């Protein structure tokens, strides 16, 4: 099966639009040959297919929007956890304080670097491996601090937020990889092509065979499907998940006195 996530949004838009227009032209040619004979039920079928298409587009848009909001919330939650961990790390004794803050600065920078470009799955795995290594280094610092001082403040509070950071990293990765199933937009394009074929068929036996309404509808449908795919690609389209919370967290940590 074709994986749409391997292609750019513009390529998908043009290919989908071409499929819809081709469907309308095939339907129009059939309508010209057949004529009005057997065409009484075409408007009903056309309306039914368009209604099904509208219903599926609505459900798919809701799916993509919920995933987009989950990614946005994941960025905010992780940034808050990082900021809280950094604040509590300042309560630790040296040399653990300086070492933990250094690890946090690198950790945040990895987060920002991976979102400022179109990252492949290989890049994402490399960033995740490095993040896990930094998590392990911070945990070793927590173990060293706990061995010297196992009191609730500040050691216990620092370990608590460190756990939250680890949990939020997993949640953010899960949200990033949770996409609308590839088969859904493919089916949308297929239904759009069928609906366009019925519209073309209906225009084929009309006295004035105008293609403009069919083509306009095809452009609108293809654009809406592209918008859905754009929502489902947080780092690859016009609609991006704001990284401002992470940027603010990085600036806050960088401003801490050494």
C-alpha positions, 0 to 999 in steps of 0.5 A: 500500500502507498504510504502517503507520509513518504511524499510531500503535501504538494505532491499528494495534493496534485496527485489527489486533484489529478485523480479527482479530475480524472474521475470526473472526466471518465464519468463525463465521457460515459454520460455523453455516450449513454445520454439521459437513458438510465440517468434518473438515479444519478443525482441521488447516487451523487448526493449519497456519495458526497454525503458519505465523503463529507461525513468521512472528512468530518471524522478524519478532521476530528481525528487529526485535530485531536492528535495535533492537540495531543502533540501541543499538550505534550510539548507544554507538559514536557517543558513544564517538567523540564523547567520544574526539574531545573529549578529543583536541581538548583537546590542540589549540592555541588557538583551535582547541581552544575552537572544536572543543569548541564545535562538539562541544557543539552536535553532541551537543545536536542528537543529544539533541534529535532523540531526545527527541521524535517526529521526522518525516522532515523533522526528521531531514533538518534535523538531519542537514544541521546535523550535516553542517555542523558536521562540515564546520566541524570538518574545517576546523579540522582542516585549519587545525591540520594546516597549522600542525602535521602531527605524529601527536600530537596532530593525527593522533590528532584527525583519526583520531577525527574520521573515526570520528565521521563514519563513526559518524554514517552508521552510526547514520543507516543503523541508524535508517532500517533497519526491518522491511519494511512488507509483513511486519506487513501479512502477519502481520495477514492470516495472523492474520485467516485463522487466526482465521476458521478458529477461528471456523469451527470454533466455529460448528458446536460445541455450545457456541459460546464466543467467548472463546478466539478473542477472547483469541487475537486480542488476544494476536496483535495485542499481539505484532505491536504489540510488534514494531512498537514495537521497530522504532520507536526514538522512538515507542513504549514501548520506546526506545533508551537515549540515556544514552551520548550524555547522558554524553558531553554532560555530559563535554564540558560539564564541560571547562574553557573 
